[in-house]
Structure formats: C-alpha cells, structure tokens
Amino acid sequence: MTRILKFGFVLLVLLVGLAFHLRNDQLVELDFYLGSISLPFSFYVIAALCVGALLGGLSMLPRLLGLKRENARLQKHLRVNEKELDNLRVIPVKDTH
C-alpha cells in the first residue's frame, strides 16, 4: 500500500513539474563575469531546489552522525547489561530457613 502511495506521490510531483515547465519555458539569461548562459526558467528553479535540498542534507549530516554514534554506544551498553543480567540469572538463589 505504501509503495503505491509513494509511486503516486512521485508521479504527482513529476506531473506538476512538467506542467510548471510547460507554462514557464521562456529562456532566461544568466550573466557571469566570464560569459552568460541561456536556459529555461524552470531549469533554474529546479536547480535552486536541488541545491537547497543538498545544503539541507549537508547541514543535517553532523547531527545524524552524532545520533548514530550515540545509538551505537547505547547498543553496546545494552549488550553489556543484558549479558550481566543473564549471568545473574544463572547464579542459584540460596534459601536461609
């Protein structure tokens, strides 16, 4: 079910992008000091969105790596505690009646 929803969402985004391109296909000239580039306006918008997504992903990377490192540390701590608990379960209990 989720696969169908994901496919539908991707298809919707592609159709909206295609409609945006068809309505905004005028050439826009981008001047640099050394030259200029003429590309459709929709290309610049898509390029800006991709650069923004890339910068957002890069800005999230340090926090993500920190959380993965903390998760690994907690997993190791959990394994040590589970091993200690298993060892304590093996020790017989002495009754003092």
N, C-alpha and C positions, 0 to 999 in steps of 0.2 A: 504494500500500500504506500509506504513512504517513498519507494522507488518511483512509483507513478507520480506522486506529488512533486518530487524533485525534478523529474523529467518535464512535467507540466510547467513548473516554475521557470526552468531553463528555456523552454520553448516560448513562454510568455515574454521573458526578458529579450530573447532574440528577435521576436516579432516587434516589440516596442522599439528596440534598437534599429531594426530595419525601417520601421515607419519614421523614426526620427531622422535617419539618413536620407530617406526619400524626400522628406519635407525640407531638409537643410543640406542640399548637395552643392551649394554655391562654393566656389573656390575662395579661400581666404589666404592672403599673402602674409607670411611671417618674415619680417626683415631682421637679419642679423648684421653684424658689422662686416662680415666677410661675404655675405650673399643673402639670398632670400629663398623661401620655399613656398610654393602654392599648393595647398592641399584642401580637400573639402572640410567644411566647418565641423562636421560630425566626427572626423578623424581627430581633430584637436580636442574635442570634448571627451572622446573615448580615451585618448592618450592621457588627458588630465585625470580621468577617473582611475586609470591603471596606475599612474604614478602615485596618486593619493592612497590607493589600496596597498601598494608596495611600501610606501612610507609608514602607513599604519601598521602593517605587519612587522616591519623592522623595529618600530617603536615598541611593539608588544613583545618582541623576542627576549630581551633581558628578563622581564618578569616571568615569562613562560619557562625559561631555563632555570630560574631560581625556584619556581614551583616544582619542576621536575626533580631538581636536586633535593629539595625538602621532602618530596614524596619518596625518593629512594632512601633517604635517611630514616624516615618513619617506617618504611617497609622493613629495613634492616632491624630497627628497634623492635618491631612487631615479631619478626622471626626469632630474635633472641628471647623475648618474653614468652613466646609460645613454647620454645624449647625448654626454658626454665620451668614453665608450668607442667609440661609433660614429665620432666624429671621429678617434680614434686608429687605428681600423681602416682609414680612408681614406688615411692617410699612408703613402707607399711605404717599404719597407724597403730600405736601401742595403747591398749586399754590399761588403766591403773585402778582396777577394782579390788 
